[in-house]
């Protein structure tokens, strides 16, 4: 059975081939919206959520816009470092949110946290 490609461009890394199939990507986006109750907004976001008995629709979450008003990659990298540091001490999403908001407010990135 011949595989159908949406793109003729194939990336090969260590004898493994990677390619894009539009139907699979669209299916993924539909499941993301349905399973997680998230609208696909065509903008990169980091979504932090608590695991609550397998139900992602009603779980507490923090959504961080990664490309809001021209935010650069360095600031995003620094944000990830901050998130990892906070996660070492706080796993409760409310506590995590408080610490992250305080830190980002102090560093002028508050508008990126939804």
GUKOLTI-174382 format. One record per residue (C-alpha): x, y, z; residue number from 0; residue in one letter. Coordinates in nm, 4 decimals, padded with zeros to 6 digits. Layout:
[site [X; Y; Z]; NUM; "A"]
...
REM end
This chain:
[site [00.0000; 00.0000; 00.0000]; 0; "X"]
[site [00.1452; 00.3317; -00.1056]; 1; "X"]
[site [00.1495; 00.6156; 00.1506]; 2; "X"]
[site [-00.0118; 00.9425; 00.0502]; 3; "X"]
[site [00.1959; 01.2548; 00.1192]; 4; "X"]
[site [00.0609; 01.6070; 00.1575]; 5; "X"]
[site [00.4103; 01.7338; 00.0918]; 6; "X"]
[site [00.6858; 01.6035; -00.1273]; 7; "X"]
[site [00.9461; 01.7338; 00.1165]; 8; "X"]
[site [01.0904; 01.4618; 00.3368]; 9; "X"]
[site [01.3406; 01.5198; 00.6159]; 10; "X"]
[site [01.5734; 01.2297; 00.6847]; 11; "X"]
[site [01.7502; 01.2011; 01.0213]; 12; "X"]
[site [01.9575; 00.8915; 01.0995]; 13; "X"]
[site [01.7815; 00.6743; 00.8413]; 14; "X"]
[site [01.4361; 00.7803; 00.9630]; 15; "X"]
[site [01.2089; 00.9783; 00.7303]; 16; "X"]
[site [00.9770; 01.2549; 00.8483]; 17; "X"]
[site [00.7081; 01.4201; 00.6394]; 18; "X"]
[site [00.3919; 01.6226; 00.6785]; 19; "X"]
[site [00.0444; 01.4787; 00.6211]; 20; "X"]
[site [-00.2177; 01.7524; 00.6309]; 21; "X"]
[site [-00.5069; 01.5173; 00.7143]; 22; "X"]
[site [-00.3252; 01.3871; 01.0243]; 23; "X"]
[site [-00.2432; 01.7415; 01.1356]; 24; "X"]
[site [-00.6059; 01.8508; 01.0941]; 25; "X"]
[site [-00.7241; 01.5437; 01.2867]; 26; "X"]
[site [-00.4794; 01.6284; 01.5673]; 27; "X"]
[site [-00.6100; 01.9878; 01.5872]; 28; "X"]
[site [-00.9715; 01.8702; 01.5998]; 29; "X"]
[site [-00.8929; 01.6251; 01.8820]; 30; "X"]
[site [-00.6983; 01.8943; 02.0677]; 31; "X"]
[site [-00.9983; 02.1267; 02.0559]; 32; "X"]
[site [-01.2440; 01.8538; 02.1562]; 33; "X"]
[site [-01.0447; 01.6637; 02.4185]; 34; "X"]
[site [-00.8912; 01.9675; 02.5895]; 35; "X"]
[site [-01.1621; 02.2256; 02.5194]; 36; "X"]
[site [-00.9055; 02.4532; 02.3556]; 37; "X"]
[site [-00.9582; 02.6677; 02.0512]; 38; "X"]
[site [-00.6792; 02.6497; 01.7949]; 39; "X"]
[site [-00.5708; 03.0113; 01.7489]; 40; "X"]
[site [-00.2785; 02.9837; 01.5035]; 41; "X"]
[site [-00.0401; 03.1226; 01.7645]; 42; "X"]
[site [00.2092; 02.9288; 01.9787]; 43; "X"]
[site [00.0964; 02.8748; 02.3379]; 44; "X"]
[site [00.2286; 02.6874; 02.6358]; 45; "X"]
[site [-00.0517; 02.5173; 02.8258]; 46; "X"]
[site [00.0180; 02.3980; 03.1794]; 47; "X"]
[site [-00.2570; 02.1886; 03.3344]; 48; "X"]
[site [-00.3179; 01.9702; 03.6329]; 49; "X"]
[site [-00.3938; 01.6066; 03.5698]; 50; "X"]
[site [-00.7350; 01.5411; 03.7198]; 51; "X"]
[site [-00.8539; 01.1832; 03.6732]; 52; "X"]
[site [-00.8083; 01.1922; 03.2960]; 53; "X"]
[site [-01.0517; 01.4788; 03.2372]; 54; "X"]
[site [-00.8709; 01.7612; 03.0609]; 55; "X"]
[site [-01.1793; 01.9680; 02.9785]; 56; "X"]
[site [-01.2445; 02.0672; 03.3392]; 57; "X"]
[site [-00.8904; 02.0742; 03.4722]; 58; "X"]
[site [-00.7246; 02.3874; 03.6048]; 59; "X"]
[site [-00.4776; 02.5399; 03.3607]; 60; "X"]
[site [-00.2433; 02.8239; 03.2839]; 61; "X"]
[site [-00.2149; 02.9389; 02.9227]; 62; "X"]
[site [00.0892; 03.1429; 02.8207]; 63; "X"]
[site [00.1024; 03.3135; 02.4821]; 64; "X"]
[site [00.4517; 03.2559; 02.3451]; 65; "X"]
[site [00.4384; 03.5036; 02.0572]; 66; "X"]
[site [00.2447; 03.7930; 02.2026]; 67; "X"]
[site [00.3352; 04.1335; 02.0592]; 68; "X"]
[site [00.6670; 04.0253; 01.9146]; 69; "X"]
[site [00.8017; 03.8363; 02.2161]; 70; "X"]
[site [01.1428; 03.7037; 02.1238]; 71; "X"]
[site [01.2847; 03.3543; 02.1592]; 72; "X"]
[site [01.5265; 03.4565; 02.4375]; 73; "X"]
[site [01.2395; 03.5745; 02.6593]; 74; "X"]
[site [01.0491; 03.2550; 02.5852]; 75; "X"]
[site [01.3561; 03.0481; 02.6802]; 76; "X"]
[site [01.3911; 03.2438; 03.0037]; 77; "X"]
[site [01.0227; 03.1848; 03.0734]; 78; "X"]
[site [01.0707; 02.8089; 03.0318]; 79; "X"]
[site [01.3659; 02.8152; 03.2744]; 80; "X"]
[site [01.1470; 02.9980; 03.5273]; 81; "X"]
[site [00.8662; 02.7458; 03.4789]; 82; "X"]
[site [01.1044; 02.4540; 03.5384]; 83; "X"]
[site [01.2415; 02.6167; 03.8536]; 84; "X"]
[site [00.8918; 02.6825; 03.9910]; 85; "X"]
[site [00.7780; 02.3291; 03.9061]; 86; "X"]
[site [01.0522; 02.1880; 04.1279]; 87; "X"]
[site [00.8774; 02.3477; 04.4276]; 88; "X"]
[site [00.5088; 02.3858; 04.3299]; 89; "X"]
[site [00.2860; 02.1376; 04.1520]; 90; "X"]
[site [-00.0490; 02.2740; 04.2639]; 91; "X"]
[site [-00.1672; 02.4883; 03.9713]; 92; "X"]
[site [-00.2919; 02.7720; 04.1969]; 93; "X"]
[site [00.0384; 02.7959; 04.3853]; 94; "X"]
[site [00.2285; 02.7600; 04.0599]; 95; "X"]
[site [00.0221; 03.0380; 03.9024]; 96; "X"]
[site [00.0829; 03.2759; 04.1947]; 97; "X"]
[site [00.4595; 03.2286; 04.1873]; 98; "X"]
[site [00.4785; 03.2490; 03.8074]; 99; "X"]
[site [00.2601; 03.5597; 03.7937]; 100; "X"]
[site [00.4686; 03.7341; 04.0619]; 101; "X"]
[site [00.7924; 03.6470; 03.8858]; 102; "X"]
[site [00.6718; 03.7517; 03.5410]; 103; "X"]
[site [00.5091; 04.0698; 03.6714]; 104; "X"]
[site [00.8423; 04.1697; 03.8251]; 105; "X"]
[site [01.0155; 04.1003; 03.4936]; 106; "X"]
[site [00.7641; 04.2830; 03.2733]; 107; "X"]
[site [00.6162; 03.9751; 03.1052]; 108; "X"]
[site [00.2814; 03.9757; 03.2861]; 109; "X"]
[site [00.0774; 04.0453; 02.9706]; 110; "X"]
[site [00.1866; 03.7102; 02.8235]; 111; "X"]
[site [00.0089; 03.5038; 03.0893]; 112; "X"]
[site [-00.3625; 03.4413; 03.0283]; 113; "X"]
REM end
